[in-house]
Amino acid sequence: MNNLNLENFFTTGQSLQPYLDKDLLVVLRDGRKLLGILRSYDQFANLVLQDTIERIYVNNSFGDIERGIYIVRGENVVLLGEVDKDAEDDLDLQELPIEQILQMQKEEADEKARKEKIRLQLLHKQGFSVDFVETDMY
Amino acid sequence: MLFYSFFKTLVGKQVTVELKNDLAIQGTLISVDQFLNIKIDKIKVIDEERYPHMIPVKNCFIRGSVVRYIQIPPEEVDKPLLQDATRREAQQQQHQAQIAKA
């Protein structure tokens, strides 16, 4: 380790610094999207978000749930990005009451599960092994 | 540290990062750190309609652990140099292991 040149050594510490106190979109491994202000972080990308809202997207509409302070364990972070407020307003998305969005989300999930079941049944008929493994792809 | 050094030579170039959730993001590489976390600017998401939440995002930080592939421009890779560096690093490690044994 004696030949490491620490001058030009990027660290997570430096790379997240410009995002401090900015409005961010954080995407988590389970697919959740959080919008909040980054107040603290460390080298694992553990995050502290303030005034967080969770935004649920279904097709061309979305709904918000107010969450408050969030501490996110780094391993669950997929990406974080700065949100351009103007571009956000230009979006062709419709905000719906959260109850309606949750209902739509549930319907979408049910439909997906139903299709997956049919697919597995068909594969099974063809003689494929269809052990059900729940995976989040990570 | 080889890949970290390698990615550092690609800073400022156009790359496409494919994540394990199939999201693919194209943009200019800004920085990379020792975990291969990357920052990219002027991003454009491939198949944007499927990811409406990404449209207002202009630059982002991607955690190294969720990356599946990074596509890089072939002309920006100095292959002989990379080969040499690989062998040099392997040799160094061998050398260090011998010292540790002695």
gemmi code that builds the backbone of each chain (N, CA, C; Angstrom):
import gemmi

chains = {
    "A": [
        ("MET", (0.835, -1.205, 0.000), (0.000, 0.000, 0.000), (0.868, 1.253, 0.000)),
        ("ASN", (2.212, 1.100, -0.082), (3.058, 2.290, 0.056), (3.134, 3.128, -1.217)),
        ("ASN", (2.744, 2.532, -2.360), (2.830, 3.323, -3.582), (1.493, 3.959, -3.979)),
        ("LEU", (0.531, 3.936, -3.074), (-0.756, 4.568, -3.379), (-0.591, 6.080, -3.376)),
        ("ASN", (-1.063, 6.658, -4.443), (-0.985, 8.115, -4.505), (-2.318, 8.686, -4.030)),
        ("LEU", (-2.320, 9.191, -2.817), (-3.590, 9.614, -2.224), (-4.068, 10.972, -2.745)),
        ("GLU", (-3.202, 11.673, -3.446), (-3.620, 12.995, -3.972), (-4.815, 12.858, -4.921)),
        ("ASN", (-4.654, 11.950, -5.923), (-5.739, 11.861, -6.899), (-6.550, 10.585, -6.690)),
        ("PHE", (-6.982, 10.410, -5.467), (-7.754, 9.237, -5.100), (-9.189, 9.696, -4.868)),
        ("PHE", (-10.068, 9.398, -5.808), (-11.472, 9.772, -5.619), (-12.068, 8.909, -4.523)),
        ("THR", (-12.848, 9.477, -3.673), (-13.557, 8.675, -2.687), (-15.028, 9.009, -2.750)),
        ("THR", (-15.845, 8.101, -2.211), (-17.276, 8.377, -2.177), (-17.509, 9.670, -1.406)),
        ("GLY", (-16.639, 9.903, -0.413), (-16.751, 11.124, 0.369), (-16.726, 12.363, -0.497)),
        ("GLN", (-15.766, 12.385, -1.425), (-15.697, 13.556, -2.293), (-16.807, 13.573, -3.327)),
        ("SER", (-17.158, 12.379, -3.844), (-18.055, 12.393, -4.995), (-19.497, 12.731, -4.616)),
        ("LEU", (-19.883, 12.520, -3.351), (-21.264, 12.864, -2.971), (-21.374, 14.278, -2.422)),
        ("GLN", (-20.228, 14.875, -2.161), (-20.235, 16.192, -1.527), (-21.057, 17.230, -2.297)),
        ("PRO", (-20.950, 17.305, -3.643), (-21.736, 18.309, -4.366), (-23.248, 18.113, -4.253)),
        ("TYR", (-23.682, 16.929, -3.835), (-25.125, 16.666, -3.733), (-25.714, 17.101, -2.385)),
        ("LEU", (-24.832, 17.458, -1.457), (-25.316, 17.845, -0.126), (-26.287, 19.017, -0.210)),
        ("ASP", (-27.355, 18.953, 0.598), (-28.351, 20.028, 0.702), (-29.092, 20.296, -0.608)),
        ("LYS", (-29.011, 19.360, -1.554), (-29.762, 19.516, -2.807), (-30.972, 18.579, -2.802)),
        ("ASP", (-31.935, 18.925, -3.651), (-33.115, 18.093, -3.822), (-32.760, 16.913, -4.710)),
        ("LEU", (-32.884, 15.702, -4.194), (-32.424, 14.543, -4.950), (-33.525, 13.528, -5.193)),
        ("LEU", (-33.324, 12.768, -6.246), (-34.119, 11.571, -6.456), (-33.232, 10.395, -6.104)),
        ("VAL", (-33.695, 9.538, -5.209), (-32.932, 8.349, -4.843), (-33.745, 7.128, -5.259)),
        ("VAL", (-33.133, 6.251, -6.021), (-33.804, 5.015, -6.417), (-33.237, 3.882, -5.579)),
        ("LEU", (-34.112, 3.090, -4.956), (-33.667, 1.988, -4.115), (-33.800, 0.658, -4.847)),
        ("ARG", (-33.133, -0.338, -4.312), (-33.120, -1.654, -4.975), (-34.494, -2.286, -5.073)),
        ("ASP", (-35.396, -1.962, -4.144), (-36.737, -2.543, -4.235), (-37.639, -1.755, -5.181)),
        ("GLY", (-37.069, -0.771, -5.887), (-37.828, -0.036, -6.887), (-38.456, 1.246, -6.372)),
        ("ARG", (-38.319, 1.523, -5.077), (-38.896, 2.750, -4.536), (-38.142, 3.967, -5.022)),
        ("LYS", (-38.878, 5.054, -5.205), (-38.252, 6.325, -5.577), (-38.508, 7.328, -4.464)),
        ("LEU", (-37.423, 7.841, -3.893), (-37.543, 8.821, -2.820), (-37.070, 10.174, -3.324)),
        ("LEU", (-37.793, 11.227, -2.932), (-37.365, 12.587, -3.250), (-37.136, 13.305, -1.937)),
        ("GLY", (-35.938, 13.829, -1.746), (-35.656, 14.511, -0.487), (-34.370, 15.303, -0.581)),
        ("ILE", (-34.054, 15.971, 0.516), (-32.835, 16.778, 0.556), (-31.757, 15.966, 1.260)),
        ("LEU", (-30.596, 15.830, 0.613), (-29.502, 15.059, 1.201), (-28.841, 15.869, 2.305)),
        ("ARG", (-28.856, 15.350, 3.526), (-28.253, 16.063, 4.649), (-26.959, 15.428, 5.122)),
        ("SER", (-26.784, 14.135, 4.912), (-25.547, 13.479, 5.328), (-25.353, 12.174, 4.570)),
        ("TYR", (-24.114, 11.717, 4.539), (-23.790, 10.475, 3.828), (-22.451, 9.988, 4.342)),
        ("ASP", (-22.061, 8.772, 3.968), (-20.707, 8.300, 4.264), (-20.153, 7.528, 3.081)),
        ("GLN", (-19.002, 6.856, 3.295), (-18.327, 6.210, 2.170), (-19.083, 5.026, 1.589)),
        ("PHE", (-20.076, 4.475, 2.325), (-20.866, 3.360, 1.788), (-22.098, 3.847, 1.049)),
        ("ALA", (-22.248, 5.169, 0.964), (-23.464, 5.781, 0.414), (-24.667, 5.533, 1.322)),
        ("ASN", (-24.433, 5.329, 2.629), (-25.529, 5.462, 3.589), (-25.976, 6.913, 3.503)),
        ("LEU", (-27.285, 7.146, 3.528), (-27.773, 8.499, 3.302), (-28.729, 8.942, 4.401)),
        ("VAL", (-28.761, 10.229, 4.653), (-29.830, 10.825, 5.463), (-30.566, 11.815, 4.572)),
        ("LEU", (-31.869, 11.600, 4.420), (-32.685, 12.487, 3.595), (-33.693, 13.214, 4.480)),
        ("GLN", (-33.887, 14.499, 4.183), (-34.861, 15.269, 4.943), (-36.047, 15.631, 4.047)),
        ("ASP", (-37.209, 15.820, 4.674), (-38.445, 16.160, 3.954), (-38.681, 15.209, 2.783)),
        ("THR", (-38.528, 13.940, 3.064), (-38.610, 12.939, 2.001), (-40.058, 12.666, 1.609)),
        ("ILE", (-40.287, 12.530, 0.319), (-41.545, 11.948, -0.128), (-41.230, 10.719, -0.961)),
        ("GLU", (-42.085, 9.726, -0.837), (-41.955, 8.545, -1.695), (-42.923, 8.743, -2.844)),
        ("ARG", (-42.418, 8.647, -4.049), (-43.268, 8.871, -5.217), (-43.475, 7.542, -5.935)),
        ("ILE", (-44.741, 7.215, -6.145), (-45.066, 5.955, -6.815), (-45.554, 6.254, -8.223)),
        ("TYR", (-44.903, 5.665, -9.206), (-45.279, 5.882, -10.598), (-46.045, 4.669, -11.106)),
        ("VAL", (-47.196, 4.933, -11.744), (-47.900, 3.871, -12.448), (-48.298, 4.441, -13.800)),
        ("ASN", (-47.807, 3.806, -14.862), (-48.023, 4.303, -16.223), (-47.684, 5.786, -16.316)),
        ("ASN", (-48.679, 6.636, -16.657), (-48.358, 8.057, -16.821), (-48.877, 8.914, -15.676)),
        ("SER", (-48.988, 8.314, -14.507), (-49.427, 9.094, -13.358), (-48.575, 8.728, -12.151)),
        ("PHE", (-48.651, 9.586, -11.140), (-47.864, 9.311, -9.946), (-48.611, 9.786, -8.711)),
        ("GLY", (-48.189, 9.307, -7.560), (-48.759, 9.738, -6.291), (-47.663, 9.847, -5.258)),
        ("ASP", (-47.856, 10.738, -4.293), (-46.830, 10.985, -3.275), (-47.272, 10.528, -1.896)),
        ("ILE", (-46.333, 10.005, -1.128), (-46.558, 9.742, 0.298), (-45.485, 10.507, 1.064)),
        ("GLU", (-45.907, 11.303, 2.040), (-44.923, 12.050, 2.829), (-44.277, 11.107, 3.843)),
        ("ARG", (-42.947, 11.105, 3.884), (-42.227, 10.168, 4.750), (-41.371, 10.843, 5.813)),
        ("GLY", (-40.978, 12.080, 5.598), (-40.156, 12.776, 6.591), (-38.684, 12.460, 6.471)),
        ("ILE", (-38.041, 12.168, 7.606), (-36.605, 11.863, 7.612), (-36.395, 10.394, 7.226)),
        ("TYR", (-35.435, 10.161, 6.375), (-35.124, 8.803, 5.936), (-33.641, 8.546, 6.156)),
        ("ILE", (-33.301, 7.434, 6.764), (-31.912, 6.985, 6.767), (-31.869, 5.742, 5.910)),
        ("VAL", (-31.092, 5.796, 4.844), (-31.035, 4.678, 3.906), (-29.704, 3.970, 4.069)),
        ("ARG", (-29.756, 2.663, 4.259), (-28.514, 1.902, 4.305), (-27.950, 1.811, 2.883)),
        ("GLY", (-26.646, 2.094, 2.765), (-26.011, 2.221, 1.455), (-26.258, 1.089, 0.486)),
        ("GLU", (-26.285, -0.154, 0.985), (-26.415, -1.290, 0.064), (-27.723, -1.256, -0.725)),
        ("ASN", (-28.719, -0.503, -0.234), (-30.007, -0.450, -0.922), (-30.116, 0.649, -1.975)),
        ("VAL", (-29.067, 1.439, -2.080), (-29.106, 2.558, -3.022), (-28.744, 2.072, -4.424)),
        ("VAL", (-29.557, 2.413, -5.402), (-29.201, 2.134, -6.792), (-28.536, 3.369, -7.387)),
        ("LEU", (-29.219, 4.484, -7.354), (-28.599, 5.699, -7.850), (-29.228, 6.909, -7.190)),
        ("LEU", (-28.514, 8.012, -7.242), (-29.141, 9.258, -6.828), (-28.793, 10.332, -7.833)),
        ("GLY", (-29.761, 11.176, -8.091), (-29.556, 12.207, -9.099), (-30.208, 13.499, -8.673)),
        ("GLU", (-29.643, 14.589, -9.173), (-30.205, 15.896, -8.886), (-31.446, 16.078, -9.759)),
        ("VAL", (-32.519, 16.618, -9.182), (-33.759, 16.788, -9.942), (-33.846, 18.214, -10.469)),
        ("ASP", (-34.014, 18.336, -11.767), (-34.204, 19.628, -12.399), (-35.687, 19.993, -12.298)),
        ("LYS", (-36.003, 20.960, -11.431), (-37.417, 21.281, -11.124), (-38.193, 21.701, -12.370)),
        ("ASP", (-37.528, 22.469, -13.272), (-38.232, 22.948, -14.467), (-38.607, 21.788, -15.369)),
        ("ALA", (-37.631, 20.884, -15.565), (-37.888, 19.720, -16.411), (-38.988, 18.865, -15.799)),
        ("GLU", (-39.040, 18.872, -14.472), (-40.048, 18.069, -13.783), (-41.446, 18.603, -14.078)),
        ("ASP", (-41.559, 19.950, -14.114), (-42.865, 20.561, -14.376), (-43.324, 20.324, -15.813)),
        ("ASP", (-42.346, 20.190, -16.740), (-42.694, 19.996, -18.144), (-43.218, 18.594, -18.437)),
        ("LEU", (-43.043, 17.710, -17.474), (-43.396, 16.312, -17.716), (-44.887, 16.131, -17.944)),
        ("ASP", (-45.174, 15.180, -18.796), (-46.564, 14.905, -19.135), (-47.116, 13.843, -18.184)),
        ("LEU", (-46.992, 14.106, -16.892), (-47.466, 13.130, -15.903), (-48.580, 13.757, -15.073)),
        ("GLN", (-49.484, 12.905, -14.644), (-50.644, 13.386, -13.919), (-50.538, 12.956, -12.463)),
        ("GLU", (-50.751, 13.913, -11.563), (-50.718, 13.550, -10.144), (-52.103, 13.103, -9.705)),
        ("LEU", (-52.153, 11.948, -9.056), (-53.427, 11.398, -8.599), (-53.380, 11.231, -7.081)),
        ("PRO", (-54.568, 11.164, -6.440), (-54.584, 10.903, -4.996), (-53.908, 9.578, -4.701)),
        ("ILE", (-53.239, 9.508, -3.571), (-52.398, 8.362, -3.277), (-53.199, 7.056, -3.192)),
        ("GLU", (-54.448, 7.141, -2.693), (-55.266, 5.914, -2.594), (-55.456, 5.302, -3.980)),
        ("GLN", (-55.720, 6.206, -4.944), (-55.955, 5.737, -6.310), (-54.683, 5.115, -6.905)),
        ("ILE", (-53.539, 5.777, -6.653), (-52.264, 5.263, -7.167), (-51.945, 3.894, -6.562)),
        ("LEU", (-52.170, 3.772, -5.248), (-51.874, 2.493, -4.586), (-52.745, 1.384, -5.159)),
        ("GLN", (-54.020, 1.734, -5.436), (-54.935, 0.778, -6.038), (-54.432, 0.349, -7.414)),
        ("MET", (-53.989, 1.347, -8.216), (-53.475, 1.045, -9.560), (-52.213, 0.195, -9.478)),
        ("GLN", (-51.356, 0.528, -8.492), (-50.113, -0.219, -8.320), (-50.408, -1.673, -7.995)),
        ("LYS", (-51.431, -1.867, -7.136), (-51.799, -3.219, -6.730), (-52.322, -3.990, -7.937)),
        ("GLU", (-53.177, -3.323, -8.721), (-53.733, -3.986, -9.904), (-52.612, -4.395, -10.860)),
        ("GLU", (-51.642, -3.485, -11.041), (-50.526, -3.777, -11.947), (-49.733, -4.978, -11.443)),
        ("ALA", (-49.470, -5.001, -10.135), (-48.703, -6.106, -9.547), (-49.456, -7.427, -9.688)),
        ("ASP", (-50.792, -7.359, -9.445), (-51.615, -8.576, -9.565), (-51.575, -9.111, -10.989)),
        ("GLU", (-51.694, -8.196, -11.945), (-51.696, -8.580, -13.356), (-50.367, -9.242, -13.723)),
        ("LYS", (-49.279, -8.671, -13.209), (-47.952, -9.209, -13.479), (-47.836, -10.623, -12.882)),
        ("ALA", (-48.327, -10.782, -11.651), (-48.256, -12.085, -10.983), (-49.079, -13.123, -11.756)),
        ("ARG", (-50.241, -12.668, -12.255), (-51.116, -13.581, -12.990), (-50.417, -14.067, -14.264)),
        ("LYS", (-49.795, -13.120, -15.002), (-49.092, -13.471, -16.242), (-47.934, -14.425, -15.947)),
        ("GLU", (-47.207, -14.144, -14.865), (-46.055, -14.962, -14.496), (-46.518, -16.385, -14.184)),
        ("LYS", (-47.678, -16.495, -13.524), (-48.208, -17.810, -13.167), (-48.508, -18.615, -14.436)),
        ("ILE", (-49.148, -17.937, -15.400), (-49.475, -18.611, -16.654), (-48.206, -19.060, -17.366)),
        ("ARG", (-47.204, -18.180, -17.358), (-45.942, -18.490, -18.023), (-45.292, -19.731, -17.402)),
        ("LEU", (-45.317, -19.770, -16.065), (-44.694, -20.904, -15.383), (-45.474, -22.192, -15.642)),
        ("GLN", (-46.820, -22.059, -15.700), (-47.632, -23.244, -15.987), (-47.291, -23.807, -17.359)),
        ("LEU", (-47.149, -22.887, -18.338), (-46.819, -23.317, -19.700), (-45.451, -24.000, -19.724)),
        ("LEU", (-44.481, -23.388, -19.055), (-43.133, -23.968, -19.009), (-43.174, -25.350, -18.370)),
        ("HIS", (-43.972, -25.461, -17.309), (-44.072, -26.738, -16.605), (-44.613, -27.829, -17.532)),
        ("LYS", (-45.625, -27.438, -18.331), (-46.207, -28.400, -19.273), (-45.169, -28.875, -20.283)),
        ("GLN", (-44.218, -27.994, -20.624), (-43.167, -28.338, -21.573), (-42.056, -29.158, -20.917)),
        ("GLY", (-42.170, -29.371, -19.629), (-41.183, -30.176, -18.946), (-40.049, -29.401, -18.313)),
        ("PHE", (-40.199, -28.059, -18.219), (-39.150, -27.258, -17.580), (-39.325, -27.264, -16.071)),
        ("SER", (-38.216, -27.111, -15.380), (-38.284, -26.969, -13.930), (-38.764, -25.552, -13.613)),
        ("VAL", (-39.744, -25.434, -12.737), (-40.293, -24.108, -12.466), (-40.232, -23.774, -10.979)),
        ("ASP", (-39.118, -24.123, -10.352), (-38.932, -23.711, -8.967), (-39.133, -22.210, -8.879)),
        ("PHE", (-40.006, -21.802, -7.991), (-40.244, -20.363, -7.905), (-39.194, -19.708, -7.027)),
        ("VAL", (-38.416, -18.827, -7.628), (-37.411, -18.090, -6.863), (-37.768, -16.616, -6.933)),
        ("GLU", (-37.964, -16.028, -5.764), (-38.248, -14.607, -5.780), (-36.927, -13.855, -5.867)),
        ("THR", (-36.769, -13.024, -6.880), (-35.509, -12.306, -7.041), (-35.787, -10.850, -7.360)),
        ("ASP", (-34.921, -9.991, -6.852), (-35.055, -8.573, -7.200), (-33.994, -8.185, -8.223)),
        ("MET", (-33.360, -9.179, -8.821), (-32.364, -9.003, -9.885), (-31.006, -8.519, -9.392)),
        ("TYR", (-30.893, -8.145, -8.131), (-29.582, -7.688, -7.669), (-28.812, -8.851, -7.071)),
    ],
    "B": [
        ("MET", (-6.614, -2.442, -7.999), (-6.736, -1.016, -8.328), (-6.660, -0.779, -9.831)),
        ("LEU", (-6.421, -1.858, -10.587), (-6.206, -1.674, -12.016), (-7.432, -1.084, -12.711)),
        ("PHE", (-8.595, -1.650, -12.379), (-9.796, -1.185, -13.076), (-10.167, 0.225, -12.668)),
        ("TYR", (-9.881, 0.534, -11.409), (-10.103, 1.903, -10.951), (-9.239, 2.863, -11.770)),
        ("SER", (-7.958, 2.529, -11.927), (-7.063, 3.373, -12.727), (-7.537, 3.440, -14.174)),
        ("PHE", (-7.988, 2.287, -14.662), (-8.450, 2.229, -16.044), (-9.638, 3.155, -16.265)),
        ("PHE", (-10.613, 3.088, -15.345), (-11.800, 3.930, -15.515), (-11.450, 5.404, -15.371)),
        ("LYS", (-10.405, 5.676, -14.579), (-10.003, 7.077, -14.437), (-9.527, 7.653, -15.771)),
        ("THR", (-8.938, 6.790, -16.622), (-8.489, 7.285, -17.925), (-9.684, 7.576, -18.846)),
        ("LEU", (-10.874, 7.091, -18.466), (-12.050, 7.294, -19.323), (-12.894, 8.495, -18.901)),
        ("VAL", (-12.430, 9.222, -17.866), (-13.185, 10.392, -17.406), (-13.322, 11.399, -18.548)),
        ("GLY", (-14.538, 11.892, -18.732), (-14.803, 12.853, -19.802), (-15.316, 12.210, -21.083)),
        ("LYS", (-15.299, 10.868, -21.129), (-15.745, 10.166, -22.330), (-17.216, 9.748, -22.200)),
        ("GLN", (-17.812, 9.444, -23.336), (-19.197, 8.971, -23.360), (-19.251, 7.498, -22.968)),
        ("VAL", (-20.078, 7.166, -21.992), (-20.220, 5.763, -21.613), (-21.703, 5.422, -21.477)),
        ("THR", (-22.006, 4.143, -21.548), (-23.359, 3.673, -21.264), (-23.263, 2.686, -20.117)),
        ("VAL", (-24.007, 2.951, -19.057), (-23.958, 2.093, -17.882), (-25.245, 1.289, -17.821)),
        ("GLU", (-25.112, -0.020, -17.805), (-26.308, -0.847, -17.663), (-26.350, -1.369, -16.235)),
        ("LEU", (-27.486, -1.133, -15.567), (-27.629, -1.550, -14.177), (-28.276, -2.926, -14.092)),
        ("LYS", (-28.183, -3.513, -12.907), (-28.732, -4.857, -12.727), (-30.249, -4.875, -12.805)),
        ("ASN", (-30.896, -3.718, -12.688), (-32.355, -3.696, -12.867), (-32.727, -3.378, -14.311)),
        ("ASP", (-31.780, -3.528, -15.242), (-31.966, -3.357, -16.690), (-32.046, -1.909, -17.145)),
        ("LEU", (-31.987, -0.963, -16.211), (-31.947, 0.445, -16.591), (-30.599, 0.735, -17.247)),
        ("ALA", (-30.610, 1.364, -18.426), (-29.352, 1.711, -19.090), (-29.261, 3.218, -19.248)),
        ("ILE", (-28.161, 3.794, -18.784), (-27.999, 5.242, -18.777), (-26.760, 5.614, -19.569)),
        ("GLN", (-26.953, 6.567, -20.510), (-25.834, 7.032, -21.323), (-25.447, 8.424, -20.844)),
        ("GLY", (-24.162, 8.728, -20.840), (-23.754, 10.067, -20.440), (-22.246, 10.215, -20.404)),
        ("THR", (-21.808, 11.390, -19.933), (-20.382, 11.681, -19.852), (-19.864, 11.266, -18.483)),
        ("LEU", (-18.816, 10.464, -18.467), (-18.243, 10.011, -17.196), (-17.568, 11.182, -16.483)),
        ("ILE", (-17.983, 11.452, -15.252), (-17.430, 12.574, -14.496), (-16.359, 12.084, -13.522)),
        ("SER", (-16.691, 11.045, -12.766), (-15.681, 10.525, -11.858), (-15.995, 9.091, -11.467)),
        ("VAL", (-14.997, 8.430, -10.931), (-15.134, 7.058, -10.487), (-14.323, 6.958, -9.202)),
        ("ASP", (-14.768, 6.123, -8.244), (-13.995, 5.994, -7.010), (-13.569, 4.547, -6.792)),
        ("GLN", (-12.989, 4.269, -5.633), (-12.372, 2.957, -5.427), (-13.375, 1.803, -5.418)),
        ("PHE", (-14.681, 2.089, -5.195), (-15.694, 1.029, -5.273), (-16.272, 0.912, -6.674)),
        ("LEU", (-15.719, 1.680, -7.603), (-16.269, 1.822, -8.952), (-17.678, 2.402, -8.921)),
        ("ASN", (-17.976, 3.189, -7.893), (-19.138, 4.072, -7.971), (-18.841, 5.046, -9.088)),
        ("ILE", (-19.873, 5.422, -9.846), (-19.571, 6.365, -10.916), (-20.538, 7.535, -10.914)),
        ("LYS", (-20.041, 8.646, -11.416), (-20.877, 9.824, -11.589), (-20.918, 10.136, -13.059)),
        ("ILE", (-22.111, 10.341, -13.587), (-22.210, 10.722, -14.992), (-23.106, 11.944, -15.148)),
        ("ASP", (-22.787, 12.709, -16.181), (-23.460, 13.974, -16.437), (-24.173, 13.901, -17.785)),
        ("LYS", (-25.076, 14.829, -18.021), (-25.854, 14.922, -19.276), (-26.421, 13.546, -19.616)),
        ("ILE", (-27.135, 12.985, -18.663), (-27.557, 11.601, -18.865), (-28.776, 11.486, -19.774)),
        ("LYS", (-28.833, 10.343, -20.424), (-29.979, 10.014, -21.244), (-30.284, 8.544, -20.977)),
        ("VAL", (-31.527, 8.295, -20.599), (-31.899, 6.924, -20.268), (-32.380, 6.223, -21.531)),
        ("ILE", (-31.875, 5.028, -21.776), (-32.328, 4.239, -22.920), (-33.719, 3.698, -22.570)),
        ("ASP", (-34.637, 3.797, -23.536), (-36.012, 3.357, -23.309), (-36.670, 4.222, -22.216)),
        ("GLU", (-36.617, 5.549, -22.452), (-37.005, 6.541, -21.458), (-38.464, 6.417, -20.994)),
        ("GLU", (-39.347, 6.001, -21.914), (-40.784, 5.969, -21.575), (-41.051, 5.028, -20.397)),
        ("ARG", (-40.209, 4.011, -20.273), (-40.438, 3.040, -19.199), (-39.996, 3.577, -17.848)),
        ("TYR", (-39.193, 4.641, -17.863), (-38.658, 5.167, -16.603), (-38.939, 6.663, -16.470)),
        ("PRO", (-40.218, 7.051, -16.328), (-40.554, 8.481, -16.313), (-39.870, 9.243, -15.179)),
        ("HIS", (-39.556, 8.546, -14.078), (-38.935, 9.242, -12.944), (-37.539, 9.740, -13.265)),
        ("MET", (-36.910, 9.200, -14.318), (-35.529, 9.575, -14.633), (-35.443, 10.793, -15.559)),
        ("ILE", (-36.559, 11.206, -16.145), (-36.504, 12.277, -17.151), (-35.995, 13.603, -16.578)),
        ("PRO", (-36.449, 14.053, -15.388), (-35.929, 15.335, -14.897), (-34.520, 15.257, -14.308)),
        ("VAL", (-33.906, 14.090, -14.305), (-32.570, 13.960, -13.715), (-31.507, 14.207, -14.786)),
        ("LYS", (-30.590, 15.130, -14.497), (-29.589, 15.508, -15.507), (-28.215, 14.897, -15.224)),
        ("ASN", (-27.891, 14.700, -13.936), (-26.629, 14.042, -13.624), (-26.867, 13.115, -12.447)),
        ("CYS", (-26.101, 12.053, -12.355), (-26.371, 11.149, -11.242), (-25.144, 10.386, -10.773)),
        ("PHE", (-25.300, 9.861, -9.573), (-24.293, 9.039, -8.914), (-24.841, 7.623, -8.903)),
        ("ILE", (-24.075, 6.676, -9.404), (-24.539, 5.284, -9.432), (-23.651, 4.455, -8.522)),
        ("ARG", (-24.261, 3.693, -7.638), (-23.476, 2.880, -6.720), (-22.844, 1.721, -7.491)),
        ("GLY", (-21.549, 1.516, -7.287), (-20.824, 0.501, -8.044), (-21.437, -0.888, -7.975)),
        ("SER", (-22.039, -1.214, -6.822), (-22.538, -2.568, -6.615), (-23.759, -2.900, -7.471)),
        ("VAL", (-24.410, -1.905, -8.070), (-25.610, -2.200, -8.854), (-25.340, -2.183, -10.359)),
        ("VAL", (-24.066, -2.006, -10.732), (-23.722, -1.927, -12.151), (-23.530, -3.326, -12.725)),
        ("ARG", (-24.116, -3.567, -13.891), (-23.883, -4.848, -14.571), (-22.796, -4.675, -15.631)),
        ("TYR", (-22.992, -3.740, -16.558), (-21.979, -3.490, -17.587), (-21.700, -1.996, -17.710)),
        ("ILE", (-20.497, -1.667, -18.158), (-20.232, -0.306, -18.607), (-19.724, -0.407, -20.030)),
        ("GLN", (-20.466, 0.189, -20.944), (-20.023, 0.193, -22.343), (-19.135, 1.401, -22.555)),
        ("ILE", (-17.961, 1.170, -23.162), (-17.001, 2.253, -23.341), (-16.622, 2.349, -24.807)),
        ("PRO", (-16.212, 3.535, -25.259), (-15.831, 3.664, -26.667), (-14.533, 2.885, -26.923)),
        ("PRO", (-14.523, 1.959, -27.889), (-13.361, 1.087, -28.107), (-12.095, 1.868, -28.432)),
        ("GLU", (-12.231, 3.006, -29.126), (-11.018, 3.734, -29.537), (-10.326, 4.411, -28.355)),
        ("GLU", (-11.012, 4.479, -27.198), (-10.413, 5.126, -26.030), (-9.602, 4.146, -25.170)),
        ("VAL", (-9.587, 2.865, -25.579), (-8.888, 1.879, -24.777), (-7.520, 1.581, -25.386)),
        ("ASP", (-6.474, 1.824, -24.602), (-5.123, 1.495, -25.040), (-4.848, 0.049, -24.632)),
        ("LYS", (-5.130, -0.865, -25.556), (-5.088, -2.281, -25.182), (-3.702, -2.777, -24.774)),
        ("PRO", (-2.637, -2.437, -25.541), (-1.301, -2.890, -25.106), (-0.959, -2.402, -23.704)),
        ("LEU", (-1.307, -1.132, -23.424), (-1.011, -0.565, -22.109), (-1.745, -1.328, -21.010)),
        ("LEU", (-3.013, -1.650, -21.300), (-3.829, -2.369, -20.328), (-3.254, -3.764, -20.068)),
        ("GLN", (-2.817, -4.423, -21.152), (-2.206, -5.750, -21.016), (-0.956, -5.685, -20.162)),
        ("ASP", (-0.108, -4.700, -20.466), (1.134, -4.529, -19.712), (0.829, -4.307, -18.238)),
        ("ALA", (-0.111, -3.406, -17.984), (-0.438, -3.048, -16.603), (-0.947, -4.267, -15.840)),
        ("THR", (-1.742, -5.099, -16.532), (-2.266, -6.306, -15.891), (-1.136, -7.213, -15.441)),
        ("ARG", (-0.182, -7.431, -16.377), (0.941, -8.310, -16.049), (1.816, -7.723, -14.953)),
        ("ARG", (2.010, -6.421, -15.024), (2.841, -5.772, -14.011), (2.194, -5.941, -12.630)),
        ("GLU", (0.871, -5.738, -12.579), (0.198, -5.844, -11.280), (0.269, -7.279, -10.759)),
        ("ALA", (0.082, -8.256, -11.656), (0.148, -9.668, -11.258), (1.537, -9.989, -10.722)),
        ("GLN", (2.566, -9.483, -11.419), (3.942, -9.723, -11.011), (4.211, -9.132, -9.623)),
        ("GLN", (3.715, -7.901, -9.453), (3.906, -7.204, -8.183), (3.294, -8.005, -7.035)),
        ("GLN", (2.067, -8.518, -7.303), (1.371, -9.277, -6.260), (2.125, -10.543, -5.905)),
        ("GLN", (2.668, -11.202, -6.960), (3.454, -12.416, -6.754), (4.667, -12.105, -5.887)),
        ("HIS", (5.310, -11.006, -6.240), (6.506, -10.555, -5.537), (6.188, -10.308, -4.072)),
        ("GLN", (5.072, -9.620, -3.834), (4.688, -9.301, -2.461), (4.371, -10.562, -1.658)),
        ("ALA", (3.738, -11.538, -2.348), (3.398, -12.795, -1.678), (4.673, -13.517, -1.248)),
        ("GLN", (5.696, -13.460, -2.119), (6.972, -14.112, -1.805), (7.632, -13.460, -0.595)),
        ("ILE", (7.574, -12.128, -0.582), (8.160, -11.399, 0.547), (7.453, -11.783, 1.846)),
        ("ALA", (6.135, -11.870, 1.748), (5.341, -12.198, 2.943), (5.700, -13.585, 3.464)),
        ("LYS", (5.984, -14.517, 2.516), (6.317, -15.887, 2.901), (7.681, -15.940, 3.600)),
        ("ALA", (8.620, -15.159, 3.058), (10.003, -15.215, 3.542), (10.154, -14.646, 4.970)),
    ],
}
model = gemmi.Model(1)
for chain_id, residues in chains.items():
    chain = gemmi.Chain(chain_id)
    for i, (resn, *xyz) in enumerate(residues, 1):
        res = gemmi.Residue()
        res.name, res.seqid = resn, gemmi.SeqId(i, " ")
        for name, pos in zip(("N", "CA", "C"), xyz):
            atom = gemmi.Atom()
            atom.name, atom.element = name, gemmi.Element(name[0])
            atom.pos, atom.b_iso = gemmi.Position(*pos), 0.0
            res.add_atom(atom)
        chain.add_residue(res)
    model.add_chain(chain)
structure = gemmi.Structure()
structure.add_model(model)
structure.setup_entities()
